[in-house]
Amino acid sequence: MKNIFTPLFPEKSISRNAWIYALGTYSSKIISIIIFPIIAVELGYADTGRYDLVISTVAILGPVFSMQIADAIYRWLTDADDQNKVIGFTNGTAVLLTMTVLLAVITFFAKLSGPAPLLLVGAAILMSQMLLNTMMQVLRGNSQVKLYAGAMIVRSVVFTLGELWAVFYSENKLENVLAAFAVANLASLVVCVSWGIKRDQFSFHFLRWRHIKALLSYALPLVFNTLGWLLLINANKYIIKSQLGFEMNGIFAVAEKLATPVFFLGIFYFFSAQDHFHVKKDFKSLKGEFRQLLKKVSLITSGGVVLLLVGVYLLLPLIFPDLAASIEYLPLMVLANLFMILGVYLSIPYTYHKKSMALATTTLKGFVVTLVLSIALVNAMGLYGVYIGILAGTFLTMVLRVRFARSFFKS
């Protein structure tokens, strides 16, 4: 039986670390997916739309305030030179802490300027998410994969208990659901900092402006890359809210959440594959291995798509009939996720040579296409117009990255 399934799996070192990453990352994601319908039913479509809009806003602002310095720290920590590891961690930490303080100051003055519902809890989620994401990249860079998994398990447990308490036992359900998100981040962050910080990787001696500039020159283009991916989906929520209302935004949010198992299944091997290829001296000689990885990921994900669609169409109307309106949009969202998955893996040749600006350009082009088509079609076609925009943008991004990968391996 083992021999039958062996051809489906990537190279052994990629598969081994993928399972460890999955133990933490996907346990959190799966639990989130499972309890989301419960939260959506208890909140209703309107408050679900508000909840999703806050989380989406946090996701968009995260790269802006963190400046994706976490990705730069990770890339420097995977360098073979020990001094570069110290340079990356020291200067990256300084940038992150400065931006966190700046965000706190901005939040303080924004609160003084007038009523801003959910501002404080949104800022708490944003700051905790920035710090946690950075620490998770530090753990990856230091090959502390088991600690990474443990921290994510702590986050998933706290998140689940907090969210369920908020919807079933608290009066202000929406605000407390959001607060549970921040508390879960902080609990996981405590675990990361307590056992993951290596003091010998921080040195004021290497805290220099030229090092900060080097990190930022790599990280800042990744801000646009990350924003491009985030906005490609999330900017549509503002368009839907403006043109169709909060209820349709809630339907869109449920369809997006139902499709996420496909995305998480697809990127199951991504972190470990990135770790695997980044440390190679000659990635270009591994064209065959990289191509096989893409084929196997496509095959595994396609199987997941079939199971997801059958399961949702059979079970959701029976278990959560109030959410059935979102089902008709699920196939379109799943297809967009397939394009995004392949695009994510095709980013590895870019980051291997630190071509972050070229990577960001592909995503931004996809985002522009999505935005233009969504705005043009939403009034005439409703949510279908938005999905046409998303499909066009994700497909374009994938195609551009395929072209780069071909030229990368030929050169």
C-alpha positions in Angstrom: 0.0 0.0 0.0 2.8 2.4 0.9 4.5 1.8 -2.5 1.2 2.7 -4.3 1.1 6.2 -2.7 4.8 6.9 -2.7 4.9 8.4 -6.2 2.4 11.0 -5.0 4.7 12.5 -2.4 7.6 15.0 -3.0 11.2 14.4 -2.0 11.6 12.8 1.4 13.1 15.8 3.3 10.3 18.0 1.9 7.6 15.5 3.0 9.0 15.0 6.5 9.2 18.7 7.4 5.8 19.3 5.7 4.1 17.0 8.2 5.7 18.8 11.1 4.7 22.2 9.8 1.2 20.8 9.2 0.9 19.5 12.8 0.8 23.1 13.9 -0.3 25.3 11.0 -3.0 23.1 9.7 -4.4 22.0 13.0 -5.1 25.7 13.6 -6.5 26.3 10.1 -8.7 23.2 10.1 -10.2 24.0 13.5 -10.8 27.6 12.3 -12.6 26.2 9.2 -14.7 23.8 11.3 -15.9 26.4 13.8 -16.4 29.2 11.3 -19.9 28.0 10.2 -20.9 28.0 13.9 -19.6 31.5 14.3 -21.3 32.6 11.1 -24.7 31.2 12.2 -24.5 32.8 15.6 -23.4 36.2 14.3 -25.6 36.2 11.2 -24.6 37.3 7.7 -24.4 41.0 8.6 -22.1 40.6 11.6 -20.1 37.9 9.8 -19.5 40.4 7.0 -18.3 43.0 9.6 -16.1 40.4 11.3 -14.6 39.4 8.0 -14.1 43.0 7.0 -12.1 43.7 10.2 -9.9 40.5 9.7 -9.4 41.5 6.0 -8.4 45.0 7.0 -5.9 43.6 9.5 -4.5 41.3 6.8 -4.1 44.2 4.4 -2.5 46.5 7.0 -0.2 43.8 8.3 2.3 43.9 5.4 2.3 47.7 5.4 3.2 48.1 9.0 5.5 45.1 9.3 7.1 45.9 5.9 7.4 42.2 5.4 10.6 42.3 7.5 9.8 38.8 8.7 10.5 37.4 5.3 13.8 39.2 5.2 14.8 37.8 8.6 13.9 34.3 7.4 16.0 34.7 4.2 19.0 36.0 6.2 18.7 33.2 8.8 18.8 30.6 6.0 22.1 32.0 4.8 25.2 29.8 5.4 27.2 32.6 6.9 26.6 32.9 10.7 27.3 36.7 10.7 24.5 37.2 8.2 22.2 35.4 10.5 23.0 37.9 13.3 22.7 40.8 10.9 19.3 39.7 9.7 17.9 39.0 13.2 19.3 42.1 14.9 18.3 44.7 12.3 15.0 43.0 11.4 14.0 43.0 15.1 14.9 46.7 15.4 12.7 47.5 12.3 9.8 45.5 13.6 9.7 47.0 17.1 9.9 50.5 15.7 6.9 49.8 13.4 5.0 48.3 16.3 5.5 51.4 18.4 4.5 53.6 15.5 1.3 51.6 15.0 0.4 52.0 18.7 0.9 55.8 18.5 -1.3 56.0 15.4 -4.0 53.9 17.1 -3.9 56.2 20.1 -4.4 59.4 18.1 -7.1 57.7 15.9 -9.0 56.8 19.0 -8.8 60.4 20.3 -10.1 61.8 17.0 -13.5 60.3 17.4 -15.6 57.2 17.7 -14.1 54.2 15.9 -16.0 51.0 16.5 -13.7 47.9 16.8 -10.6 50.1 16.4 -8.8 49.0 19.5 -9.5 45.3 19.1 -8.5 45.5 15.4 -5.2 47.2 16.4 -4.6 44.5 19.0 -5.1 41.8 16.4 -2.8 43.7 13.9 0.1 44.2 16.4 -0.1 40.7 17.8 -0.2 39.2 14.3 2.8 41.2 13.2 4.9 40.1 16.1 3.7 36.5 15.9 4.3 36.2 12.1 7.9 37.5 12.6 8.6 35.0 15.3 7.3 32.1 13.2 9.7 33.1 10.4 12.5 33.2 13.0 11.7 29.7 14.0 11.7 28.6 10.4 15.0 30.3 9.7 16.5 28.5 12.7 15.0 25.2 11.7 13.0 25.0 14.9 10.2 23.3 13.1 8.9 21.4 16.1 8.6 24.5 18.2 6.8 26.2 15.3 4.3 23.4 15.3 3.9 23.6 19.1 3.3 27.3 19.1 0.6 27.0 16.4 -1.1 24.2 18.4 -1.3 26.5 21.4 -2.7 29.2 19.2 -5.4 26.9 17.8 -6.5 25.7 21.2 -6.8 29.2 22.7 -8.5 30.5 19.5 -11.1 27.7 19.5 -12.0 28.1 23.2 -12.1 31.9 23.0 -14.2 32.0 19.8 -16.8 29.5 21.1 -17.0 31.3 24.5 -17.6 34.5 22.7 -20.5 33.3 20.5 -22.2 31.2 23.1 -21.6 32.9 26.5 -20.8 36.6 25.9 -23.2 39.5 25.2 -21.0 41.5 22.8 -20.4 38.6 20.5 -18.7 40.4 17.6 -16.2 42.3 19.6 -15.4 39.3 21.8 -14.9 37.0 18.8 -12.3 39.5 17.5 -10.7 39.8 21.0 -10.2 36.0 21.1 -8.2 36.3 17.9 -5.8 38.7 19.5 -5.5 36.6 22.7 -4.7 33.5 20.8 -1.9 35.3 18.9 -0.4 36.6 22.2 -0.5 33.1 23.8 1.4 31.6 20.8 3.8 34.5 20.8 4.7 33.9 24.5 5.6 30.3 23.6 7.8 31.4 20.6 9.7 34.1 22.6 10.2 31.9 25.7 11.8 29.0 23.8 12.7 30.3 20.4 14.9 33.3 20.9 18.6 32.7 20.5 20.3 35.6 22.3 23.6 35.1 20.4 21.8 36.1 17.2 21.2 39.6 18.5 24.1 42.0 18.7 24.0 45.9 18.8 27.4 45.7 17.1 25.7 44.8 13.9 22.9 47.3 14.2 23.8 49.5 11.2 21.8 51.5 8.7 23.5 49.8 5.8 22.3 46.4 7.1 18.7 47.8 7.6 18.8 49.1 4.0 19.8 45.7 2.7 17.0 44.0 4.5 14.4 46.6 3.4 15.6 46.5 -0.2 14.6 42.8 -0.1 11.5 43.1 2.1 9.7 46.2 0.7 8.9 44.7 -2.7 7.4 41.7 -0.9 5.0 44.2 0.7 3.6 44.8 -2.7 3.6 41.1 -3.5 1.7 40.2 -0.3 -0.7 43.1 -0.7 -1.3 42.1 -4.3 -2.4 38.6 -3.2 -4.4 39.9 -0.2 -6.1 42.7 -2.2 -6.8 40.4 -5.1 -9.4 38.7 -2.8 -10.0 41.2 0.0 -10.4 44.4 -2.0 -13.5 42.8 -3.6 -15.1 42.7 -0.1 -15.1 46.5 0.0 -16.6 46.6 -3.5 -19.3 44.1 -2.5 -20.0 46.0 0.7 -20.4 49.2 -1.2 -22.5 47.9 -4.1 -24.3 44.9 -2.7 -24.3 45.3 1.1 -23.1 43.5 4.2 -25.3 40.4 3.6 -23.7 39.7 0.2 -20.3 40.3 1.8 -21.2 37.7 4.4 -22.1 35.2 1.6 -18.8 35.9 -0.1 -16.9 35.4 3.2 -18.6 32.0 3.8 -17.8 30.8 0.2 -14.2 32.0 0.7 -13.9 30.1 4.0 -15.4 26.9 2.5 -12.8 27.0 -0.2 -9.8 27.4 2.1 -9.3 23.7 2.7 -8.3 23.4 -0.9 -5.7 26.2 -0.5 -4.3 24.8 2.7 -4.1 21.3 1.1 -2.3 22.8 -1.9 0.3 24.7 0.0 0.9 21.8 2.4 4.4 21.3 1.1 5.3 24.9 0.4 7.1 25.9 3.6 9.2 22.8 3.6 9.8 23.1 -0.2 11.0 26.7 0.3 13.3 25.6 3.1 14.6 22.7 0.9 15.4 24.7 -2.3 16.7 27.9 -0.6 19.7 26.1 0.9 20.7 24.5 -2.4 23.9 25.9 -4.0 22.5 25.2 -7.5 18.7 25.3 -7.6 18.8 25.5 -11.4 20.1 22.0 -11.6 17.0 20.7 -9.8 14.5 21.6 -12.6 13.2 18.0 -12.8 12.6 17.8 -9.0 10.8 21.2 -9.0 8.6 20.2 -11.9 7.7 16.9 -10.2 6.8 18.9 -7.1 4.4 21.0 -9.1 2.8 18.0 -10.7 2.3 16.1 -7.4 0.9 19.2 -5.7 -1.5 19.6 -8.6 -2.6 16.0 -8.4 -3.1 16.0 -4.6 -5.0 19.3 -4.7 -7.3 18.1 -7.5 -8.3 15.1 -5.4 -9.0 17.5 -2.5 -11.2 19.7 -4.8 -13.4 16.7 -5.7 -13.8 15.6 -2.0 -14.5 19.2 -0.9 -17.2 19.9 -3.5 -19.0 16.6 -2.9 -18.8 17.1 0.9 -20.1 20.6 0.9 -22.9 20.0 -1.5 -24.1 17.0 0.5 -23.6 18.1 4.0 -23.8 21.9 4.3 -27.6 22.2 3.4 -28.2 19.5 6.0 -26.0 20.8 8.9 -26.0 24.6 8.2 -29.0 25.3 6.0 -28.7 29.0 6.8 -25.4 29.1 4.9 -26.6 27.3 1.7 -26.7 30.5 -0.3 -22.9 30.5 -0.6 -22.7 27.1 -2.2 -23.3 28.3 -5.8 -20.2 30.4 -5.7 -17.9 27.8 -4.2 -16.7 26.2 -7.5 -15.5 29.6 -8.8 -13.7 30.3 -5.5 -12.1 26.8 -5.6 -10.8 27.4 -9.1 -9.2 30.7 -8.1 -7.5 28.9 -5.2 -6.0 26.4 -7.6 -4.4 29.2 -9.6 -3.1 30.8 -6.5 -1.6 27.6 -5.2 0.5 27.1 -8.3 1.4 30.8 -8.2 2.7 30.4 -4.6 5.0 27.5 -5.5 6.2 29.4 -8.6 7.5 32.2 -6.3 10.4 30.0 -5.1 12.7 30.7 -8.1 12.2 34.4 -7.5 13.0 34.3 -3.7 15.9 32.0 -4.3 17.8 34.8 -6.1 16.1 37.5 -4.0 14.2 38.9 -7.0 11.5 40.3 -4.8 10.5 43.2 -7.1 10.0 41.0 -10.1 7.9 38.7 -7.9 5.8 41.6 -6.7 5.2 42.9 -10.2 3.4 39.6 -11.2 1.0 39.8 -8.3 0.3 43.5 -8.8 -0.6 43.0 -12.4 -3.0 40.3 -11.4 -4.5 42.6 -8.7 -5.1 45.4 -11.2 -6.9 43.1 -13.6 -9.1 41.8 -10.8 -9.9 45.2 -9.5 -10.8 46.7 -12.9 -13.0 43.7 -13.9 -14.7 43.5 -10.5 -15.7 47.2 -10.5 -16.8 46.9 -14.1 -19.0 43.8 -13.6 -20.3 43.8 -10.1 -23.4 45.9 -10.8 -24.4 44.0 -13.9 -23.5 40.5 -12.7 -23.5 40.7 -8.9 -21.1 38.3 -7.1 -20.4 36.5 -10.4 -18.8 39.6 -11.8 -16.5 39.8 -8.8 -15.5 36.1 -9.3 -14.8 36.7 -13.0 -12.3 39.4 -11.9 -10.7 37.2 -9.3 -10.3 34.3 -11.7 -8.7 36.5 -14.4 -6.3 38.1 -11.9 -5.1 34.8 -10.3 -4.7 33.1 -13.7 -2.6 36.0 -15.1 -0.3 35.9 -12.0 0.2 32.2 -12.4 1.0 32.5 -16.2 3.5 35.3 -15.6 5.3 33.2 -13.0 5.3 30.1 -15.2 7.1 32.2 -17.9 9.7 33.4 -15.3 10.3 29.8 -14.0 11.0 28.6 -17.6 13.5 31.4 -18.2 15.1 30.8 -14.8 15.8 27.1 -15.4 17.0 27.7 -19.0 19.5 30.4 -18.1 
